[in-house]
Amino acid sequence: LDLIKPYGYTGEHHYVTTIDGYILRIDRITSSPLAPTNQEKPVVYIQHGLISASDHFVFWKRETSL
């Protein structure tokens, strides 16, 4: 979330424990400086590959990231 804060986005971490004991962290971007906070927005789910992480989707500048 430290990568998105300088651009005016906010987010939160959620932790989920699977049946077999794995603890997964899910990152949620909760607001954007481009849209009002009270505006209803669609849910977008993006799954990274096996050798990747969610920060790869927001690592570059706003113009080139998802």
C-alpha positions in Angstrom: 0.0 0.0 0.0 3.0 2.3 0.4 3.3 2.3 -3.4 -0.2 3.8 -3.9 -0.4 6.4 -1.1 1.8 9.0 -2.9 -0.7 9.0 -5.7 -3.7 9.7 -3.5 -5.1 6.1 -3.3 -6.0 4.3 -0.1 -6.1 0.7 0.6 -6.3 -2.1 3.2 -4.9 -5.5 3.8 -7.1 -8.6 4.5 -5.8 -11.9 5.7 -7.5 -15.2 4.8 -6.6 -18.6 6.2 -7.2 -21.5 3.9 -8.6 -24.9 5.0 -5.1 -26.4 4.8 -3.5 -23.6 6.9 -2.0 -21.2 4.4 -2.4 -17.5 5.3 -3.0 -15.3 2.3 -2.9 -11.6 2.2 -5.4 -9.8 0.0 -4.8 -6.2 -0.9 -7.8 -3.9 -1.6 -7.6 -0.4 -3.1 -10.5 1.4 -1.4 -10.4 4.8 -3.0 -9.1 6.7 -6.0 -8.3 10.4 -6.3 -10.0 10.2 -9.8 -13.5 9.2 -8.5 -15.6 10.5 -5.6 -15.6 8.2 -2.5 -19.4 8.0 -2.4 -19.6 6.8 -6.0 -20.5 3.1 -6.4 -17.7 1.3 -8.2 -17.6 -2.2 -9.8 -15.5 -4.9 -8.2 -12.3 -5.8 -10.1 -10.4 -9.0 -9.2 -6.9 -9.4 -10.5 -4.9 -12.5 -9.8 -1.1 -12.5 -10.3 0.9 -15.5 -11.5 2.9 -18.0 -9.5 6.1 -16.0 -9.3 4.6 -12.6 -8.9 2.9 -10.3 -6.3 0.1 -7.7 -6.3 2.5 -4.8 -6.2 3.5 -5.6 -9.8 0.1 -4.2 -10.9 0.8 -0.8 -9.3 4.6 -0.6 -9.4 4.9 1.8 -12.4 3.4 5.3 -12.8 -0.4 5.8 -12.9 -0.3 6.1 -16.7 1.2 2.7 -17.3 -0.1 0.6 -14.3 -3.4 -1.3 -14.0 
